[in-house]
Amino acid sequence: MQGERSLHERMLVGDLHALAELYDQFGSVVFGVALRVTTDRHAAEDITQAVFLDLWRCPERFDPKRGPLRPWLATVAHHRGVDWMRREQAARRRDLDEGRGRLIEPVPDIGETVEAVLMAERVRMAVAALPEEERVPIRLAYFGDRTYRQVAEDLCIPEGTIKSRIRAGLGRMAKALHSEVVGLRT
């Protein structure tokens, strides 16, 4: 445990050798958990890399006072593995639904298509007009297919703050889009 604290302290000051030592010590544990959850070697490798990259980017997320590093890393790997499995299952469902949809696909209405393109452009403009602290989390969550928790981890910001920023940004967007559709300017 004392060795882990020392490694963690070195990580906090950006010591790259500490990351290498942590990987040597715990890489097989993280990989093993990820492989057990995903049963996919490539996914497990990607998850292992992501877990250690996240630890490198935000070492303050680990609190040695709350317990040892090994179970913490295993938990992070498990959560990432579960997220990967959910994304894979959703992708398979989408592919299956799309496959069924091709059998009886109606002819698209050109008016609906034009309307959808115009709305997409309005949404893009509304997102671009947001302050960066709201725009970045919204883009990651809604266009980057990330969960709020993943966005918080990516940006090293508490999850509650991310949720508040996204909620505020979506409120601004709704107001801007509503006023544009109704013809009002606020």
MODELLER restraints for C-alpha pairs under 7 A, 6 or more apart:
rsr = mdl.restraints
at = mdl.atoms
rsr.add(forms.Gaussian(group=physical.xy_distance, feature=features.Distance(at['CA:1:A'], at['CA:68:A']), mean=6.40, stdev=0.5))
rsr.add(forms.Gaussian(group=physical.xy_distance, feature=features.Distance(at['CA:4:A'], at['CA:69:A']), mean=6.83, stdev=0.5))
rsr.add(forms.Gaussian(group=physical.xy_distance, feature=features.Distance(at['CA:5:A'], at['CA:64:A']), mean=6.43, stdev=0.5))
rsr.add(forms.Gaussian(group=physical.xy_distance, feature=features.Distance(at['CA:7:A'], at['CA:18:A']), mean=5.47, stdev=0.5))
rsr.add(forms.Gaussian(group=physical.xy_distance, feature=features.Distance(at['CA:10:A'], at['CA:18:A']), mean=6.01, stdev=0.5))
rsr.add(forms.Gaussian(group=physical.xy_distance, feature=features.Distance(at['CA:11:A'], at['CA:18:A']), mean=5.90, stdev=0.5))
rsr.add(forms.Gaussian(group=physical.xy_distance, feature=features.Distance(at['CA:11:A'], at['CA:19:A']), mean=6.61, stdev=0.5))
rsr.add(forms.Gaussian(group=physical.xy_distance, feature=features.Distance(at['CA:11:A'], at['CA:56:A']), mean=6.83, stdev=0.5))
rsr.add(forms.Gaussian(group=physical.xy_distance, feature=features.Distance(at['CA:11:A'], at['CA:59:A']), mean=6.26, stdev=0.5))
rsr.add(forms.Gaussian(group=physical.xy_distance, feature=features.Distance(at['CA:12:A'], at['CA:59:A']), mean=5.76, stdev=0.5))
rsr.add(forms.Gaussian(group=physical.xy_distance, feature=features.Distance(at['CA:12:A'], at['CA:60:A']), mean=6.77, stdev=0.5))
rsr.add(forms.Gaussian(group=physical.xy_distance, feature=features.Distance(at['CA:19:A'], at['CA:56:A']), mean=6.84, stdev=0.5))
rsr.add(forms.Gaussian(group=physical.xy_distance, feature=features.Distance(at['CA:26:A'], at['CA:70:A']), mean=6.64, stdev=0.5))
rsr.add(forms.Gaussian(group=physical.xy_distance, feature=features.Distance(at['CA:29:A'], at['CA:74:A']), mean=6.70, stdev=0.5))
rsr.add(forms.Gaussian(group=physical.xy_distance, feature=features.Distance(at['CA:30:A'], at['CA:48:A']), mean=5.79, stdev=0.5))
rsr.add(forms.Gaussian(group=physical.xy_distance, feature=features.Distance(at['CA:30:A'], at['CA:73:A']), mean=6.41, stdev=0.5))
rsr.add(forms.Gaussian(group=physical.xy_distance, feature=features.Distance(at['CA:30:A'], at['CA:74:A']), mean=5.44, stdev=0.5))
rsr.add(forms.Gaussian(group=physical.xy_distance, feature=features.Distance(at['CA:30:A'], at['CA:77:A']), mean=5.74, stdev=0.5))
rsr.add(forms.Gaussian(group=physical.xy_distance, feature=features.Distance(at['CA:31:A'], at['CA:44:A']), mean=5.67, stdev=0.5))
rsr.add(forms.Gaussian(group=physical.xy_distance, feature=features.Distance(at['CA:31:A'], at['CA:45:A']), mean=6.45, stdev=0.5))
rsr.add(forms.Gaussian(group=physical.xy_distance, feature=features.Distance(at['CA:31:A'], at['CA:48:A']), mean=5.40, stdev=0.5))
rsr.add(forms.Gaussian(group=physical.xy_distance, feature=features.Distance(at['CA:33:A'], at['CA:74:A']), mean=6.30, stdev=0.5))
rsr.add(forms.Gaussian(group=physical.xy_distance, feature=features.Distance(at['CA:33:A'], at['CA:77:A']), mean=6.31, stdev=0.5))
rsr.add(forms.Gaussian(group=physical.xy_distance, feature=features.Distance(at['CA:33:A'], at['CA:78:A']), mean=6.05, stdev=0.5))
rsr.add(forms.Gaussian(group=physical.xy_distance, feature=features.Distance(at['CA:34:A'], at['CA:44:A']), mean=4.75, stdev=0.5))
rsr.add(forms.Gaussian(group=physical.xy_distance, feature=features.Distance(at['CA:34:A'], at['CA:47:A']), mean=6.56, stdev=0.5))
rsr.add(forms.Gaussian(group=physical.xy_distance, feature=features.Distance(at['CA:34:A'], at['CA:77:A']), mean=5.58, stdev=0.5))
rsr.add(forms.Gaussian(group=physical.xy_distance, feature=features.Distance(at['CA:34:A'], at['CA:78:A']), mean=5.96, stdev=0.5))
rsr.add(forms.Gaussian(group=physical.xy_distance, feature=features.Distance(at['CA:34:A'], at['CA:81:A']), mean=5.32, stdev=0.5))
rsr.add(forms.Gaussian(group=physical.xy_distance, feature=features.Distance(at['CA:35:A'], at['CA:41:A']), mean=6.08, stdev=0.5))
rsr.add(forms.Gaussian(group=physical.xy_distance, feature=features.Distance(at['CA:35:A'], at['CA:44:A']), mean=4.88, stdev=0.5))
rsr.add(forms.Gaussian(group=physical.xy_distance, feature=features.Distance(at['CA:37:A'], at['CA:78:A']), mean=6.69, stdev=0.5))
rsr.add(forms.Gaussian(group=physical.xy_distance, feature=features.Distance(at['CA:37:A'], at['CA:81:A']), mean=5.59, stdev=0.5))
rsr.add(forms.Gaussian(group=physical.xy_distance, feature=features.Distance(at['CA:37:A'], at['CA:82:A']), mean=6.64, stdev=0.5))
rsr.add(forms.Gaussian(group=physical.xy_distance, feature=features.Distance(at['CA:38:A'], at['CA:44:A']), mean=6.82, stdev=0.5))
rsr.add(forms.Gaussian(group=physical.xy_distance, feature=features.Distance(at['CA:38:A'], at['CA:81:A']), mean=5.78, stdev=0.5))
rsr.add(forms.Gaussian(group=physical.xy_distance, feature=features.Distance(at['CA:38:A'], at['CA:85:A']), mean=6.19, stdev=0.5))
rsr.add(forms.Gaussian(group=physical.xy_distance, feature=features.Distance(at['CA:47:A'], at['CA:77:A']), mean=6.64, stdev=0.5))
rsr.add(forms.Gaussian(group=physical.xy_distance, feature=features.Distance(at['CA:47:A'], at['CA:80:A']), mean=6.54, stdev=0.5))
rsr.add(forms.Gaussian(group=physical.xy_distance, feature=features.Distance(at['CA:47:A'], at['CA:81:A']), mean=6.94, stdev=0.5))
rsr.add(forms.Gaussian(group=physical.xy_distance, feature=features.Distance(at['CA:48:A'], at['CA:77:A']), mean=6.94, stdev=0.5))
rsr.add(forms.Gaussian(group=physical.xy_distance, feature=features.Distance(at['CA:51:A'], at['CA:76:A']), mean=6.86, stdev=0.5))
rsr.add(forms.Gaussian(group=physical.xy_distance, feature=features.Distance(at['CA:51:A'], at['CA:77:A']), mean=6.43, stdev=0.5))
rsr.add(forms.Gaussian(group=physical.xy_distance, feature=features.Distance(at['CA:58:A'], at['CA:156:A']), mean=6.30, stdev=0.5))
rsr.add(forms.Gaussian(group=physical.xy_distance, feature=features.Distance(at['CA:126:A'], at['CA:173:A']), mean=5.50, stdev=0.5))
rsr.add(forms.Gaussian(group=physical.xy_distance, feature=features.Distance(at['CA:126:A'], at['CA:176:A']), mean=6.72, stdev=0.5))
rsr.add(forms.Gaussian(group=physical.xy_distance, feature=features.Distance(at['CA:127:A'], at['CA:135:A']), mean=6.00, stdev=0.5))
rsr.add(forms.Gaussian(group=physical.xy_distance, feature=features.Distance(at['CA:127:A'], at['CA:173:A']), mean=6.82, stdev=0.5))
rsr.add(forms.Gaussian(group=physical.xy_distance, feature=features.Distance(at['CA:128:A'], at['CA:135:A']), mean=6.93, stdev=0.5))
rsr.add(forms.Gaussian(group=physical.xy_distance, feature=features.Distance(at['CA:130:A'], at['CA:169:A']), mean=6.61, stdev=0.5))
rsr.add(forms.Gaussian(group=physical.xy_distance, feature=features.Distance(at['CA:133:A'], at['CA:165:A']), mean=6.91, stdev=0.5))
rsr.add(forms.Gaussian(group=physical.xy_distance, feature=features.Distance(at['CA:134:A'], at['CA:165:A']), mean=5.08, stdev=0.5))
rsr.add(forms.Gaussian(group=physical.xy_distance, feature=features.Distance(at['CA:134:A'], at['CA:166:A']), mean=5.76, stdev=0.5))
rsr.add(forms.Gaussian(group=physical.xy_distance, feature=features.Distance(at['CA:134:A'], at['CA:169:A']), mean=5.21, stdev=0.5))
rsr.add(forms.Gaussian(group=physical.xy_distance, feature=features.Distance(at['CA:135:A'], at['CA:169:A']), mean=6.91, stdev=0.5))
rsr.add(forms.Gaussian(group=physical.xy_distance, feature=features.Distance(at['CA:137:A'], at['CA:151:A']), mean=6.32, stdev=0.5))
rsr.add(forms.Gaussian(group=physical.xy_distance, feature=features.Distance(at['CA:137:A'], at['CA:162:A']), mean=6.68, stdev=0.5))
rsr.add(forms.Gaussian(group=physical.xy_distance, feature=features.Distance(at['CA:137:A'], at['CA:166:A']), mean=6.31, stdev=0.5))
rsr.add(forms.Gaussian(group=physical.xy_distance, feature=features.Distance(at['CA:138:A'], at['CA:166:A']), mean=5.67, stdev=0.5))
rsr.add(forms.Gaussian(group=physical.xy_distance, feature=features.Distance(at['CA:140:A'], at['CA:146:A']), mean=5.88, stdev=0.5))
rsr.add(forms.Gaussian(group=physical.xy_distance, feature=features.Distance(at['CA:140:A'], at['CA:151:A']), mean=6.35, stdev=0.5))
rsr.add(forms.Gaussian(group=physical.xy_distance, feature=features.Distance(at['CA:141:A'], at['CA:147:A']), mean=5.84, stdev=0.5))
rsr.add(forms.Gaussian(group=physical.xy_distance, feature=features.Distance(at['CA:141:A'], at['CA:148:A']), mean=6.38, stdev=0.5))
rsr.add(forms.Gaussian(group=physical.xy_distance, feature=features.Distance(at['CA:141:A'], at['CA:151:A']), mean=6.53, stdev=0.5))
rsr.add(forms.Gaussian(group=physical.xy_distance, feature=features.Distance(at['CA:148:A'], at['CA:159:A']), mean=6.54, stdev=0.5))
rsr.add(forms.Gaussian(group=physical.xy_distance, feature=features.Distance(at['CA:148:A'], at['CA:162:A']), mean=6.82, stdev=0.5))
rsr.add(forms.Gaussian(group=physical.xy_distance, feature=features.Distance(at['CA:148:A'], at['CA:163:A']), mean=6.73, stdev=0.5))
rsr.add(forms.Gaussian(group=physical.xy_distance, feature=features.Distance(at['CA:149:A'], at['CA:159:A']), mean=5.73, stdev=0.5))
rsr.add(forms.Gaussian(group=physical.xy_distance, feature=features.Distance(at['CA:152:A'], at['CA:158:A']), mean=5.74, stdev=0.5))
rsr.add(forms.Gaussian(group=physical.xy_distance, feature=features.Distance(at['CA:152:A'], at['CA:159:A']), mean=5.01, stdev=0.5))
rsr.add(forms.Gaussian(group=physical.xy_distance, feature=features.Distance(at['CA:152:A'], at['CA:162:A']), mean=6.02, stdev=0.5))
rsr.add(forms.Gaussian(group=physical.xy_distance, feature=features.Distance(at['CA:179:A'], at['CA:185:A']), mean=5.84, stdev=0.5))
rsr.add(forms.Gaussian(group=physical.xy_distance, feature=features.Distance(at['CA:179:A'], at['CA:186:A']), mean=6.96, stdev=0.5))
